[in-house]
Amino acid sequence: MRVRVAGFWRRLAAGIVDMIVLSSVFGILGTVVALVLRHPLPRLSQLGPDYVIDMAVNGGLFAALGLAMLAILGFLYFFLFTTLRGQTFGKHMMRVKVIDAYGERPTMMRALVRTIAYLPSVVLLALGMLWIAFDREKRGLHDWIADTYVVKA
């Protein structure tokens, strides 16, 4: 079976779509929780990475639990969509999918390893993601760890 690997820009676009989807869900959930708890909503200009860090450091136990819940939802988004469909919504929009070395949709274990491997890919100054642009097979660190490929669907 011959496949064509998806390049850096297509995968970046898919990642941006996924972040827009997750940010929308997180924003709606955060607004609902803030309204239920009668907590003041932040101004739009306050939102961003600084706000999340401030909530994690100064927000107390409730904020830490909320951020943990959002992290779990993000993890489940990537894990479940990769396991069940071989592609997230962003990958579907960009017409790419995740396969294993045999051309099949990743098994649950392989999808779990791939999703967990996103952490070092991002934490290491996103070098694990940037690696995709320079790798001959267009694989990121998480792809190498899980032995997966992202190909054009």
N, C-alpha and C positions, 0 to 999 in steps of 0.2 A: 504494500500500500504506500502510495506517495502522498505526502502532505507538504504544505508550505507553512513554515513557521511565521507567526505574527511578529512584526517588527516593533521597535521601541515606541514609535509615535502612536501606533494603533493601540498598543497596550496602555500607554499613558492616557489616551483619550478614554479608554474603558475604565481606567482607575478614577479619572475625574468624574465620569458619570456615576460610578459607584459611590464616590464621596458625596456627590450631590444628593443621591438617594438617601444615604445614611444620615447626612446632615439634616435633611428635611424631616426624617423620622425622629431624630434626636431633638430637633427644635420643637416639634409638636409635642413629644413626650415631656420635654422640659417645661414647656408652657403649661401643659395640663397639670403637672405636679406642682409648679409654682402657684397656680391659681387655687388648687385644692388646699395647699398649705398656707395660702394667703401670704406668700412671700413676694416681695416686689420683683417685677421683671426687670432685667437689665436693659439699658438703652442699647440700641442697635450699634452705636459706636463703641460700646464696651465689649461686644462679642469678639471672640478670637482666641488664639492660643493663650494669651495672657490671662484671660478670664477663666479658662479651664484650669490653668496652673494655680491661680489665686483660689479657686474653689477647692482644689485638691489640698492646698496648704492651709488655708484659713477658713474653709467652709465647715469644718467639723465632721462628725461621724455621718450625718445625713448626706452631706455633699459627697463624701468618699463612697458611700453606698450607691449613690446615684451615678457617679462616674464609673464605678465597678459594673453596675447594671448596663451602662452604655457600652462598656468594653465587651461585656458578654454578648450583647446584642450584635455588635460588630463582628465578633468572632463567629457567632452562629450564622450570620448572613453569609460570610465567605465560606464557612465550612459546609453548611447545608446546601447552598446552591452549587458548590463544586461537586459535592457528593451526589446530589440528585440529578443535576442537569449537565454538569461539566462546565457550566458557565454561570457567572453572575449576570445581573441585569445589564451592567456596563459591557461585559463581554458579549452578551447577546446583541446589544445595539451596535457594537463594532464588528460583529460577525466573526468572533474568534471563540475558541473553546479550549479547555484543558484536557489533555490526554496523557496516558502513561506511555511507557516505552513500547508497548504492544499496540498502540493506537486505540485503546479502549478508554472509556470514561474512568477516572480514577476511583479506586476502591475507597471505602470509608476510611480505612487506616491511612492510605496515601493522601487523601484529602485532609485528614486530621494533621498529618505531619506537615503538609504544605501550608496549611493555615497557621500552625504554630511557628513555622519557619519564616512567616512574614515579620515576626518580631525582630530577629536579628537583621533581616533585610532592611528594615526601616530604622532601627535604633542605631545602626552603624553609619550614621549620617546619610542614610538612604543609598549607600553604595551598593547594597545588594540589589536594589532596583535599577540603579544607573548602569550596573553591570550588563543589563540586557542590551544596551546600545552598542557595547563593544564585544560581546560574546558572539562567536561564529554561529552558534545554534540559537541565539537570541533567548537564552535562559538566564533568569535571575538566580540569586543565591537560594531562594525558596524553591525554585524549580530543580536546582541541582540536588538540594537536600532531599526532596521528595521524589526525585527521578520522574519529573513531569515535563511536558512541553505545552506551549500555548500555540495553537495552529489556527489558520484561517478555516472557518467553518464552511 
